[in-house]
Amino acid sequence: MSNYGWTGKILRVNLSNESVSIDDTSKYKEYIGGMGIGYKIMADEVPVGTKAYDPENKLVFAAGPLTGAGIPMSSRTNITGLSPTNPSNLVADSHMGGNFAAMMKFAGYDAIIVEGKASSPVWLNIQDDEVTLESANNVWGTGIYNTTAVINSIAGKEASVAAIGQAGENMVNLSVIMNGTSHSAGGHGGVMGSKNLKAIAIKGTGSVEMAGTGKEWEELNKYMLEELVGANNNHVVPSTPQPWAEYHNERSRWTAREDLYWGAAEPPIETGICAAGDINRIGYRTDKAIFDLGPLAEKYTVRMGGCQSCPIRCHSQIKMPQLKEYGVSEYAENTCVGYSGPNGVMIKGSKDQFEEGDARILPRVLGSQLTDDYGVWCNYGMIGDDFKYAYNNGILKEVLPADEYNSIPWDLLEAGDPAFLVDFYRRIALKEGEFSKLGMGTYWVAKEWNYGDDFWDGAEDGTGSKIWSRLGFPRHHSSETAGQVGATLNCMFNRDAQCHTHVNLTGSGLPIEVQKKVIADVYAIGSEDALDAPNDYTPANEAKAKFAKWSIIRNVLHDSLTLCNWMWPMTASPLKERNYIGDTAIEAKFMNLVTGEDYTEEELDFAAERIFQLHRALTTMQMGSKNMREDHDDICGWVFDKDPDVEAFTAGTNKLDRDDMKLAMTMFYKEMGWDEETGIPTQATLDKFGLNDIADKMSSMGLLA
């Protein structure tokens, strides 16, 4: 294979015998990179039945051919391994932005395979082709912030450090791997801890070679930035009326406007009007501080930060002196659930502490500091719901020893004081007492503390859970986002569905009649029937099944190329003269520019589907399931039982109908080439994607449909 885009090398590190070796990337080419490489290695090298914390489990840190080449929104690291959060320790992938993936490519590696277990704590020091294991005794037991600072002092300030905190060291299931002190991958931190691996530091001085010329790269980038890209989540209209825009939508993340400032910058900086096509002001479009934290955040915003090669800048950087009152730095940086997850732990609400309006911002920024330093993962906010159920139903009084229960500062929780979070996260990260079992994850804590059926199936009315699956993962843009499309997506992975393909259109801010025309232009869908107006759903149809499939496949493609699925694909455009229609072939255009090969949009989607077919087959084997519809794809009852006085398909509700959802799933299975009763890939489908060896394994286990 040509090494354009790819480096051609995979670094393999065996912690048990401290050996380092190099594999050839070329044997994984048909799996593209990133997620594809990770899943292929897991299929080939990790036996079915292995558990997440077994030394035989592996972690694969992988990037794709577009990362490091300066393609917009392309610095994503895909981390694949068995996950401890679900009952069968099924294979899953987590993702982090920041600089790690690009630096890995600059050092000359498409992926890093970590296997075995070190005899004592270590960190991995990668300086181009010089790779060493260093003692981590001086940072073991400390948080991610200190660990990063200490290792950077040794590996160089330019090095990107991916580290775990105390939560990962203690094999807390809900723990993260983090680089840049705010770019986290949730769910695999405990696996690093089980291997006694505290961190990976990587510094590369090379580059990613491209087949295309600089002029070609410049022209394609310019086309994308002028005509296609919007704000965070590719929202393509502003949140307020603006002279350049035909539409606006108050929920858009294109928040820039006149008289909106980064107030803590020196001097304050006005975001101003950032019209579509103005490349030099793209970085001002997304003021995530006020979007995530409310209007008071304007006062404390220093600037927006983000990932390598990304102009969007969706990480708000905050300076809030009040944070020092809680024993943490006055600086915080995060985005989205990094802020909202901790706020969900404040189940009695929050009250202003220092000034009017800080109840919205203070618990979020304080909580983000605590979780990021300890390395605790919120499980897409589900840790708050797990806690809320146990608290409201008196379970904590039953399961906690009296002295432990009485030592918890419940008065702070009741008073809405975010100081409660300091105690909450310490107990979880350090595994202090019975209370720390909240860090096991939803499935395990519900089993351990005997949560009732109402936890899983209770109506979504504030008293029941928002959990999506009895396997223990929460919804993530599910039935509330495009109805059966989002619901189907949420059944397909082994953790929360980190798929934004569909929501990037439904949340774009465009009117529904425009969105329908946009989705009808997508080659793999071709029908306006794929999309309904929000909370005004129609029954399942073939177009929705195609939309669900395409959304997943593009998600997998992005996680393999590796591109940010918070932004990609470019389904919609901010330009009226394009009729707001984007360009879903631009991934292929960039791939051809970088690699010098000739991929079509359809060919890349086929390659991505191969990876997803492998994901499904691996999951089937790991579960030993003969009926994935029942064992894996089942949905908690609240989705169908909410709004009890309202029928499904009534305007104003996103309630779904059980029989209709069964039909929607059958239609999806058909689109995927799976058995329509069981949802298991067929022999013909696995053969179609060159997965004959996987078909043979499934057949030998009596699982092949």
Secondary structure, DSSP 8 states (H G I E B T S, - for coil): ---SSS-SEEEEEETTTTEEEEEEGGGGGGG-SHHHHHHHHHHHHS-TT--TTSTT--EEEE--TTTTTT-TT---EEEEEE-TTSTT--EEEEEE-TTHHHHHHHTT-SEEEEES--SS-EEEEEETTEEEEEE-TTTTTS-HHHHHHHHHHHH-TT-EEEE--HHHHTT-SSBEEEETTTEEEET-HHHHHHTTEEEEEEE-------SS-HHHHHHHHHHHHHHT--SGGG--SBSS--TT-S---TT-SB---TT-EETTSSS-EE-----TT-GGGHHHH--HHHHHH-TTHHHHEEEEE--TT-SS--EEEEE-GGGGGGTS-SEEEE-THHHHHHHHH-TT----SSSTTHHHHHHHHHHHHHHHHHTB--TTTHHHHHHHHHHHTTHHHHHS-HHHHHHS-HHHHHTT-TTHHHHHHHHHHTT-TGGGGGGG-HHHHHHHTT--HHHHH--TTTTS--B--TTS-B-SS-TTTTTHHHHHHTTSSSSS----TTHHHHTS---HHHHHHHHHTSTTT--GGG--BTTB-----HHHHHHHHHHHHHHHHHHHHT--TTT----B-S-GGGTTB--TTHHHHHHHHHH-----HHHHHHHHHHHHHHHHHHHHHHHT-S-HHHHTS---THHHHSSTTS-TT-TTB----HHHHHHHHHHHHHHHTB-TTT--B-HHHHHHTT-HHHHHHHHHTT---
